[in-house]
Amino acid sequence: MAISKVLLVSGSANFSTRDVWDGYRLSLEAMGIGVVSYPTFSLLKLMSEETVCSNLLGTALDLANQIDCVLFVDGLWFRGKRARIPQSIRRAGIPTVLIATDDPYEIIPHWESLYTYRFTNEIRCLQDGIEYLPTATLPLPSIPRLENPEYDVSFLGTVFEDRYPLLRKVAEHCERNRLRFLIAGKILKGAAQFRQFQQTEVWQRTIETREKLEIYANSKLTLNVFRASEEPADSPSPRIFEVTAFGHAALVTGPEREEVRKLYGDAVYHYSSENDVLEVIDQGLKSQQERIQKSTRAQQITHDS
């Protein structure tokens, strides 16, 4: 079946997968496919949940829109009673596609009856009927490297509860050693426990792409913290590709994953647990030459992949 126009539905969170959703929008348009964007996270600020559901159904099924398939990025909002939305669209004869960006952290119950096709970002979640679709990054601007970045370490992303202990440990370490640490993004439990640290700066808000790249450019190291999960995970996250493709801050990533190690080798700094992350950060801050060599090599790997 030829696809000419896609209804591209985002998740409800205006962070994390918002960038992934926007990346798919730009990539599909670059391929010459018409995209009708449905930013659920924005529409929920204007309409009730029930109105959003009805509006999405109407947009998908209206013959005037000529939608060939509906692509859901993350699919987490369309669980429970809202699972009827992808199910109704599929039963109406329009293929539904799920890109499960939160594997293996979140479960989509009964997905087989909701989605015609399912893709996963996590290689360990492969099974019959599920295809592996690793994340990537759009081309990023090339700008001169700063000679003296302001931040020794930065973390961009959502501070889920399981990330607090590690980030607090890093903040304490930076306080003791007078290192500049930036935490930027959504902090789900609030920023109160970081306010005691003079060396740690907190930006609690959605970080837009331009500001994100400015942070990477102004950091010696940037920290990727994989979320804890009951099921093991091996695949890189979007953050891995984004940081390395930009090629400024050297990446410190962990807990260590097999696919990340296989792809990047020692072009990034790996840590295995909270216990060795500080040692890895100190190692990364010792030599500017080594950091630049690693970030340059990691950038080339990403561009070649």
Sequence and secondary structure as in RCSB ss.txt:
>XXXX:A:sequence
MAISKVLLVSGSANFSTRDVWDGYRLSLEAMGIGVVSYPTFSLLKLMSEETVCSNLLGTALDLANQIDCVLFVDG
LWFRGKRARIPQSIRRAGIPTVLIATDDPYEIIPHWESLYTYRFTNEIRCLQDGIEYLPTATLPLPSIPRLENPE
YDVSFLGTVFEDRYPLLRKVAEHCERNRLRFLIAGKILKGAAQFRQFQQTEVWQRTIETREKLEIYANSKLTLNV
FRASEEPADSPSPRIFEVTAFGHAALVTGPEREEVRKLYGDAVYHYSSENDVLEVIDQGLKSQQERIQKSTRAQQ
ITHDS
>XXXX:A:secstr
    EEEEE  S SSTHHHHHHHHHHHHHHTT EEEEE HHHHTTTS HHHHHHHHHHHHH GGG   EEEEES 
TTS GGGGHHHHHHHHTT  EEEEETTTTTS  TTHHHH SEEEES GGG BTTEEE              SS S
EEEEEES B GGGHHHHHHHHHHHHHHT  EEEEE BTT SGGGTT TTEEEEES   HHHHHHHHHTEEEEEEE
    SS   S  HHHHHHHHHTSSEEEEES  HHHHHHHGGGSEE  SHHHHHHHHHHHHH HHHHHHHHHHHHH
HHHH 
